[in-house]
Amino acid sequence: MDIAAVNRNLAAPVAAPAVPADRAAENREIVQAVKAVNAAELLGKDSELVFQRDPRTQKIVIRVMRRGTDEVLSQTPPEYVLRLAESLK
């Protein structure tokens, strides 16, 4: 096995899949809504809403986090559900 070739493959940029225009518009609306919720401090002065993709399952995770410390206050779906989904693959 050629380690240099493996390292080159790992370092190569990966093109993001094309997103249909309607889906891109929907994503922009979600981003704007999350920014509005956080700006209005609807979850409290010290909390913010975060949408992320779980790197292992590629599922969207919604978290309420404490600003400044990145402590997860709540999460949907819960971590155990993500790990269960990962183990079922």
C-alpha positions as CSV (number, residue, x, y, z in Angstrom):
1,M,0.0,0.0,0.0
2,D,1.4,3.4,-1.0
3,I,1.0,5.7,2.0
4,A,1.7,8.8,0.0
5,A,-1.2,8.0,-2.4
6,V,-3.5,7.5,0.5
7,N,-2.5,10.8,2.1
8,R,-3.0,12.5,-1.3
9,N,-6.5,11.1,-1.5
10,L,-7.3,12.1,2.0
11,A,-6.1,15.7,1.4
12,A,-7.9,16.1,-1.9
13,P,-10.8,18.5,-1.8
14,V,-14.2,16.9,-2.0
15,A,-16.8,18.6,-4.1
16,A,-20.1,19.3,-2.3
17,P,-23.1,17.7,-4.1
18,A,-25.2,20.2,-6.1
19,V,-28.2,21.4,-4.2
20,P,-31.4,22.1,-6.1
21,A,-32.4,25.7,-6.2
22,D,-35.6,25.1,-4.2
23,R,-33.7,23.3,-1.5
24,A,-31.0,26.0,-1.4
25,A,-33.8,28.6,-0.9
26,E,-35.3,26.5,1.9
27,N,-31.8,26.2,3.5
28,R,-31.4,30.0,3.4
29,E,-34.8,30.5,5.0
30,I,-33.8,28.1,7.9
31,V,-30.5,30.0,8.4
32,Q,-32.3,33.3,8.5
33,A,-34.9,31.9,11.0
34,V,-32.2,30.6,13.3
35,K,-30.4,33.9,13.1
36,A,-33.6,35.7,14.0
37,V,-34.3,33.5,17.0
38,N,-30.8,34.0,18.3
39,A,-30.8,37.7,17.7
40,A,-34.2,38.1,19.5
41,E,-32.8,36.0,22.4
42,L,-36.0,33.9,22.4
43,L,-34.1,31.1,24.1
44,G,-32.6,33.4,26.7
45,K,-29.7,35.8,26.8
46,D,-27.1,33.1,27.3
47,S,-28.5,30.4,24.9
48,E,-28.5,30.0,21.2
49,L,-30.1,27.7,18.6
50,V,-27.7,25.7,16.5
51,F,-28.4,23.4,13.5
52,Q,-25.6,21.0,12.6
53,R,-25.1,17.8,10.6
54,D,-23.9,14.9,12.7
55,P,-20.6,13.8,11.1
56,R,-21.2,10.1,11.6
57,T,-24.8,9.7,10.6
58,Q,-25.2,12.8,8.4
59,K,-28.5,13.5,10.2
60,I,-29.5,17.1,11.1
61,V,-29.1,17.8,14.8
62,I,-30.8,20.7,16.5
63,R,-29.2,22.0,19.7
64,V,-29.8,24.7,22.3
65,M,-26.3,25.7,23.5
66,R,-25.0,28.0,26.2
67,R,-23.2,30.9,24.5
68,G,-19.5,31.2,25.3
69,T,-19.1,27.7,26.8
70,D,-20.7,25.6,24.0
71,E,-22.4,23.5,26.6
72,V,-25.3,21.5,25.1
73,L,-28.5,22.3,27.0
74,S,-30.8,20.2,24.9
75,Q,-30.5,18.3,21.6
76,T,-32.9,16.7,19.1
77,P,-32.4,13.9,18.3
78,P,-30.7,12.9,21.5
79,E,-27.1,11.6,21.3
80,Y,-28.1,8.0,22.1
81,V,-30.5,8.0,19.1
82,L,-27.7,9.2,16.8
83,R,-25.4,6.4,18.1
84,L,-28.2,3.9,17.7
85,A,-28.8,5.0,14.1
86,E,-25.0,4.8,13.5
87,S,-24.8,1.2,14.8
88,L,-27.7,0.1,12.6
89,K,-25.9,1.1,9.4
